[in-house]
Amino acid sequence: MTGPAPTGPAAWADTLLQSFVDAGYDRAEPAILQPAEPFLDLSGEDIRKSLYLTADAGGEELCLRPDLTIPVARDYLGSARAGQPAGFSYLGPVFRYRGGRPSEFLQAGIESFGRKDRPAADAEMLALAIEATAAAGVADIDIRTGDVALFTALIDALNLYPVWRRRLIKDFNRKRTLAQDLERLAIAAVAPRNEYEGVLAALAGSDRKAALALVTDLMSIAGATAVGGRTVAEIADRFLEQSTLKSGALPRDALNLIKRFLAIGGNPTEAVKQLRALAADAKLDITAAIDALEARAGFMAARGIDLGRVRFATSFGRGLDYYTGFEFELHHLGNGDEPLVAGGRYDGLLTQLGAAESIPAVGFSIWIERLAQSSAAGNAARGRTS
């Protein structure tokens, strides 16, 4: 991917797509009209306000595709190659309400399925993404990376209540203010009493199945099937969460360890050293997750990526629930907070889409217009200084 950069969005797209095909990623062309359910299930109901929705004669809710990852994954699962290593590239319009900006815009990208050499596959995605920006003439790139698997490993090693585990991981993925949530968990045990104290006391120490059974019985007695738009299962989860929080605050030592963990950053080599020191000091069993980070860094270096340019932060996340490991964004330095390229590992997605067993998956998407704008801005700046 070298030579003079093309001169417009359409040219960028053609050049990028051909380079991906040349790298071994077959062209994928999923349908524009897609079932809405997978997007709503995997991204949450909050995405509904951004979708362009309709319904077919049978009442199935459909939408114009808001991205291409899920459509490409669905087509892969419906093919004879499902479960086998396969790579796909794509280019096409996606449709999403963006408040005053065009709702139709171009995306290009890559999805890689079935590769079990995860650190090597992760590094390949980042390398191809960086090459794509370089081919567009955008060299001053801010490379931001993280790994949600590290945070999950930490929470598991702390042996917290399952409700706390779910809540912390959910907040991490969705970029909520995790520090504020940690403080709330630390003081939850001294919160004022409420009208549901009896139910909360009955649920103390229960698992999710027992909580669901109790709430189902109570709502059956009351003749209700939902309250405020929440299902029985959602109400049960909420009660179970509150009962667990009432049973005791987040241990202070766990709170401090999480804060120390979230303060770790630097290039990947520096981050590995800091993580190993924390794990040894706190006697945390997170070695496998750290080893995966170190192996990925090695493959990045082997692909010619300067690790000194790569920023790693344990607190970095892309805000989507389906990411399970490595995550990254490429930004044009000094050009706001919207990424030119973004992606990561999502090993659980294909199971959620119907796969009988887990299939490794990693990929990234490129915003063609943003890349073209950054390229044009760079060309203009070079012209002023030449």
C-alpha positions in Angstrom: 0.0 0.0 0.0 2.5 2.6 -1.2 2.6 5.3 -3.9 0.7 8.5 -4.4 -2.6 8.9 -2.5 -5.8 9.1 -4.5 -7.8 12.4 -4.6 -11.3 11.8 -3.2 -13.5 9.6 -1.1 -14.4 7.3 -4.1 -10.7 6.9 -4.9 -9.8 6.2 -1.3 -12.5 3.5 -1.2 -11.4 1.7 -4.3 -7.7 1.8 -3.3 -8.4 0.6 0.2 -10.7 -2.2 -0.8 -8.2 -3.5 -3.5 -5.4 -3.5 -0.9 -7.5 -5.6 1.5 -8.4 -8.0 -1.3 -4.7 -8.3 -2.2 -3.9 -9.0 1.5 -6.2 -12.1 1.3 -9.6 -10.7 2.5 -12.4 -11.6 0.1 -14.9 -9.0 -0.9 -18.1 -9.2 1.1 -21.3 -7.5 -0.1 -24.1 -8.0 2.6 -27.6 -6.8 2.0 -28.4 -3.2 2.8 -31.7 -4.2 4.5 -31.1 -6.2 7.6 -33.0 -7.7 10.6 -33.1 -5.1 13.3 -33.0 -7.5 16.2 -29.3 -8.3 16.2 -28.4 -4.6 16.3 -30.8 -3.9 19.1 -29.8 -7.0 21.1 -26.0 -6.4 20.8 -25.9 -2.6 20.9 -28.8 -2.0 23.2 -32.1 -0.2 22.7 -30.3 3.1 22.8 -29.3 2.5 19.2 -33.0 2.5 18.1 -33.1 6.2 17.8 -30.2 6.1 15.3 -31.7 3.3 13.1 -33.8 3.7 10.0 -36.5 1.1 10.7 -39.3 -0.6 8.8 -41.1 -4.0 8.9 -41.9 -6.7 6.4 -45.4 -8.2 5.8 -44.8 -10.7 8.5 -44.1 -8.1 11.1 -40.4 -8.6 11.4 -38.6 -5.4 12.2 -36.0 -4.5 9.6 -33.4 -1.7 9.3 -31.0 -0.1 6.9 -27.6 -1.5 8.1 -26.0 0.9 10.6 -22.7 -0.8 10.3 -21.2 -3.7 8.4 -19.6 -5.9 11.1 -22.9 -7.7 12.0 -24.1 -8.2 8.4 -20.7 -9.6 7.4 -20.7 -11.9 10.4 -24.3 -13.1 9.6 -23.4 -13.9 6.0 -20.3 -15.8 7.2 -22.4 -17.9 9.6 -24.8 -18.7 6.8 -22.1 -19.9 4.4 -20.2 -23.2 4.0 -17.1 -21.6 5.5 -18.8 -21.0 8.9 -16.4 -22.1 11.7 -13.4 -22.1 9.4 -10.7 -19.4 9.2 -11.9 -16.8 6.8 -11.3 -13.1 6.1 -13.5 -10.6 4.5 -13.2 -7.0 3.3 -16.0 -4.6 2.6 -17.0 -1.2 1.3 -20.4 0.3 1.2 -22.9 2.8 2.6 -24.2 2.5 6.1 -27.2 4.4 7.5 -27.4 6.0 10.9 -29.0 9.2 12.2 -26.2 11.5 13.3 -28.0 14.8 14.2 -27.4 17.2 11.4 -24.7 15.3 9.6 -25.4 13.0 6.6 -27.2 9.8 7.6 -25.7 7.8 4.8 -21.9 7.5 4.7 -19.3 5.1 3.4 -17.5 2.5 5.5 -14.7 0.2 4.5 -13.1 -2.5 6.7 -12.0 -6.0 7.4 -13.5 -8.9 9.5 -11.4 -11.9 10.3 -13.1 -15.1 11.6 -11.9 -18.4 13.0 -8.2 -17.6 13.6 -7.0 -19.2 16.8 -3.7 -17.3 16.8 -5.4 -14.3 18.5 -2.3 -12.1 19.3 -1.0 -12.4 15.7 -4.5 -11.7 14.3 -4.9 -8.7 16.5 -1.5 -7.3 15.4 -2.4 -7.9 11.8 -5.6 -5.8 12.1 -3.7 -2.9 13.7 -1.0 -3.1 11.0 -3.5 -3.1 8.1 -5.3 -0.2 9.7 -2.1 1.8 10.0 -1.1 1.0 6.5 -4.5 2.2 5.3 -4.1 5.6 6.9 -0.5 5.8 5.6 -1.7 5.0 2.0 -4.2 7.9 2.3 -1.3 10.2 3.1 -2.2 10.6 6.8 1.0 9.9 8.7 0.5 11.8 12.0 -1.7 9.2 13.6 -2.5 8.8 17.3 -2.7 5.1 18.0 -4.9 4.3 21.0 -5.3 0.8 22.3 -6.7 -1.2 25.2 -7.9 -4.6 26.2 -11.2 -5.3 27.9 -10.0 -8.9 28.6 -7.5 -7.5 31.1 -10.2 -5.6 33.0 -12.4 -8.8 33.0 -9.4 -10.8 34.3 -8.9 -8.3 37.1 -12.5 -8.4 38.2 -12.5 -12.2 38.1 -9.3 -12.4 40.2 -10.9 -10.1 42.8 -13.7 -12.7 43.3 -16.4 -10.0 43.6 -20.2 -10.6 43.8 -21.5 -11.6 40.3 -23.8 -8.6 40.3 -20.8 -6.3 40.9 -18.9 -8.1 38.2 -21.6 -7.6 35.6 -22.1 -4.0 36.6 -18.5 -3.0 36.5 -17.8 -4.7 33.2 -20.9 -3.2 31.7 -19.9 0.3 32.8 -16.4 -0.2 31.5 -17.7 -1.2 28.0 -20.1 1.6 27.7 -17.6 4.4 28.8 -19.7 5.4 31.8 -17.8 7.1 34.5 -16.3 4.0 36.1 -14.7 6.0 39.0 -18.1 7.3 40.1 -19.6 3.8 39.9 -16.8 2.4 42.0 -17.4 5.1 44.7 -21.1 4.3 44.7 -20.4 0.6 45.2 -18.0 1.5 48.0 -20.8 3.4 50.0 -23.8 1.4 48.8 -24.2 -0.5 52.1 -25.0 2.8 54.0 -27.6 4.0 51.5 -31.0 5.0 53.0 -33.7 2.3 53.3 -36.5 2.1 50.8 -39.9 0.6 50.4 -38.5 -2.6 48.9 -36.4 -3.6 52.0 -38.4 -6.7 52.6 -37.9 -8.0 49.0 -34.2 -7.1 49.1 -33.8 -9.0 52.4 -35.5 -12.0 50.9 -33.1 -12.0 48.0 -29.9 -11.6 50.0 -27.5 -14.3 49.0 -29.7 -15.6 46.2 -28.5 -16.4 42.7 -30.2 -15.1 39.5 -32.5 -18.1 39.1 -33.8 -17.8 42.6 -34.3 -14.1 42.2 -36.2 -14.5 39.0 -38.5 -17.2 40.6 -39.3 -14.9 43.5 -40.0 -11.8 41.4 -42.1 -13.9 39.0 -44.2 -15.2 41.8 -44.7 -11.7 43.3 -45.7 -10.2 40.0 -48.0 -13.1 39.3 -49.8 -12.5 42.6 -50.1 -8.8 41.7 -51.3 -9.7 38.2 -48.5 -7.8 36.4 -46.2 -9.0 33.6 -44.1 -5.8 33.3 -43.6 -2.5 35.2 -42.4 0.7 33.6 -41.5 -1.1 30.4 -39.2 -3.5 32.3 -39.6 -7.3 31.9 -39.8 -9.7 34.9 -36.2 -10.7 34.2 -35.0 -7.1 34.2 -36.8 -6.4 37.5 -35.4 -9.5 39.0 -31.9 -8.4 38.0 -32.4 -5.0 39.5 -33.7 -6.4 42.8 -30.8 -8.8 42.9 -28.3 -6.1 42.3 -29.8 -3.9 45.1 -29.9 -6.8 47.6 -26.2 -7.6 46.8 -25.2 -4.0 47.2 -27.1 -3.9 50.6 -25.2 -6.9 51.8 -21.9 -5.0 52.0 -19.9 -2.3 50.3 -17.2 -3.0 47.7 -14.2 -3.9 49.8 -11.8 -1.0 50.1 -8.8 -3.1 49.1 -10.6 -4.2 45.9 -11.6 -0.5 45.1 -8.0 0.6 45.5 -6.7 -2.3 43.3 -9.2 -1.4 40.5 -8.1 2.3 40.7 -4.4 1.3 40.5 -5.1 -0.9 37.6 -7.1 1.8 35.7 -4.2 4.2 36.1 -1.8 2.0 34.1 -0.7 3.2 30.7 2.1 4.0 28.3 3.4 2.0 25.4 2.6 -1.8 25.4 6.0 -2.7 26.8 5.7 -0.2 29.7 2.2 -1.4 30.4 3.2 -5.0 30.6 5.9 -4.1 33.2 3.4 -2.1 35.3 0.8 -4.9 35.1 3.2 -7.6 36.2 4.3 -5.4 39.1 0.7 -4.8 40.2 -0.1 -8.5 39.9 2.9 -9.6 41.9 2.3 -6.9 44.6 -1.4 -7.7 45.0 -1.0 -11.5 44.3 -3.5 -11.3 41.4 -3.8 -14.2 39.0 -4.0 -12.3 35.8 -0.9 -13.7 34.2 -2.7 -15.2 31.1 -4.2 -11.8 30.1 -0.9 -10.1 30.6 0.9 -12.8 28.5 -1.6 -12.2 25.7 -0.9 -8.4 25.8 2.9 -9.1 25.7 2.5 -11.6 22.8 0.4 -9.1 20.8 3.1 -6.4 21.3 5.7 -8.9 20.0 3.6 -9.5 16.8 3.1 -5.8 16.4 6.8 -5.2 16.5 7.3 -8.1 14.0 4.9 -6.4 11.6 7.0 -3.2 11.7 4.8 -1.2 14.1 6.8 1.2 16.3 5.7 0.3 19.8 6.8 3.7 21.0 4.0 5.2 18.9 1.3 3.0 20.4 -0.6 4.3 23.4 -2.0 1.6 25.7 -4.3 2.3 28.6 -6.1 -0.2 30.8 -9.0 2.2 31.0 -9.4 2.4 27.2 -12.7 1.0 25.8 -14.7 1.5 22.7 -18.1 1.6 24.4 -19.7 -1.5 22.8 -20.7 -4.6 24.8 -19.6 -7.1 22.3 -15.9 -6.4 22.5 -14.0 -9.1 24.5 -10.3 -8.3 24.1 -8.0 -6.0 22.1 -9.5 -2.7 21.1 -8.0 0.2 19.1 -8.7 3.5 17.5 -6.6 5.6 15.1 -7.0 9.3 15.3 -5.6 12.2 13.3 -3.5 14.1 15.7 -5.1 17.4 16.7 -8.3 16.7 14.8 -10.9 16.1 17.5 -12.0 12.8 19.1 -13.7 11.0 16.2 -11.5 8.0 15.0 -10.6 7.5 11.4 -10.3 3.8 12.1 -11.6 1.7 15.0 -12.0 -2.0 15.8 -11.0 -4.9 18.0 -11.7 -8.4 19.1 -15.3 -9.7 19.6 -15.0 -13.4 20.2 -18.5 -13.7 21.7 -20.4 -12.0 18.8 -20.9 -15.0 16.5 -22.3 -17.1 19.4 -24.8 -14.4 20.1 -25.7 -14.4 16.4 -26.4 -18.2 16.5 -23.1 -20.0 16.1 -23.1 -23.4 18.0 -19.7 -22.7 19.5 -17.4 -19.8 20.0 -15.6 -18.5 16.9 -12.7 -16.1 17.3 -13.3 -12.8 15.5 -11.5 -9.5 15.1 -11.8 -6.6 12.7 -12.0 -2.9 12.1 -13.9 -0.2 10.2 -12.7 2.9 8.4 -14.8 6.1 8.0 -14.0 7.0 4.4 -15.1 10.6 4.6 -13.1 11.3 7.8 -10.0 9.8 6.2 -10.4 11.8 3.1 -10.9 15.0 5.1 -7.8 14.3 7.1 -5.8 13.6 4.0 -7.0 16.9 2.4 -6.1 18.8 5.5 -2.7 17.3 5.5 -2.1 18.1 1.9 -3.2 21.7 2.4 -0.8 22.0 5.4 2.0 20.6 3.4 1.2 23.0 0.5 1.4 26.0 2.9 4.9 25.0 4.1 6.3 24.0 0.7 
